[in-house]
Amino acid sequence: MKMNSFAAVRQHCLAQAVSCEDFPFGPDIYVYKTHGKIFAILTEKDGVARVNLKAEPTEALMLRQLFSAVTPGYHMNKKHWNTLLLDGSVPDAEVQRQIEQSWQLVQPKRRRARAEQTV
């Protein structure tokens, strides 16, 4: 699936286990949560979708160096969040991986430990 569209990223966020869509910041800001914790925030501006995703601090920095479409998280803790511009420059598999990693990082500790054991 092409991961450079709002609809594709929305679908992938909703496909994560125990995820739900919420609108606490208004109707144009799609927030994805699992177990009550945010793992993605999806918006669209000027026809280009953007998604904020959680990342380990060292990985967040590395991704910003690798991809020009990855910047420090807009309106988020810049140490732990990146904003990914969905302009097609980041490979689809990498966008999916970052969404899944963000989801995993907000899992409750017991569930997270079990998920890491299966990897």
Residue pairs with C-beta under 8 A, 6 or more apart in sequence:
1 8
1 11
1 12
1 92
2 8
2 88
2 92
3 9
3 12
3 86
3 90
3 92
3 95
3 96
4 49
4 86
4 87
4 88
4 92
4 95
5 49
5 86
6 42
6 44
6 49
6 86
9 40
9 42
9 49
9 51
9 86
9 95
9 99
10 21
10 30
10 42
12 95
12 96
12 99
13 19
13 21
13 30
13 32
13 39
13 40
13 42
13 51
13 99
13 103
14 20
14 21
14 32
16 32
16 34
16 39
16 99
16 100
16 103
17 34
17 103
18 34
18 35
19 32
19 33
19 34
19 39
19 103
20 32
20 33
20 34
21 30
21 31
21 32
22 31
22 32
22 33
23 29
23 30
23 31
24 31
25 31
25 41
28 43
28 44
29 41
29 42
29 43
30 41
30 42
30 43
31 38
31 40
31 41
31 42
32 38
32 39
32 40
32 41
32 42
33 39
34 103
34 106
34 107
35 106
35 107
35 108
35 111
37 106
38 54
38 106
39 53
39 54
39 99
39 102
39 103
39 105
39 106
40 51
40 52
40 53
40 99
40 102
40 103
41 51
41 52
41 76
42 49
42 50
42 51
42 52
43 49
43 50
43 51
44 50
48 85
48 86
48 87
49 86
50 74
50 83
50 84
50 85
50 86
51 83
51 84
51 86
51 99
52 73
52 74
52 75
52 76
52 81
52 82
52 83
52 84
53 81
53 82
53 84
53 98
53 99
53 101
53 102
54 80
54 81
54 101
54 102
54 105
54 106
55 63
55 80
55 81
55 82
55 98
55 101
55 102
55 105
56 80
56 105
57 79
57 80
59 101
60 72
60 79
60 80
60 81
60 82
63 70
63 82
63 98
64 70
64 71
64 72
64 82
67 84
67 89
67 90
67 94
68 89
69 84
69 85
69 86
69 87
69 89
69 90
70 82
70 83
70 84
70 85
70 90
71 82
71 83
71 85
72 78
72 81
72 82
72 83
73 80
73 81
73 82
73 83
74 83
76 83
82 98
84 90
84 95
84 98
86 95
104 112
104 115
105 112
107 115
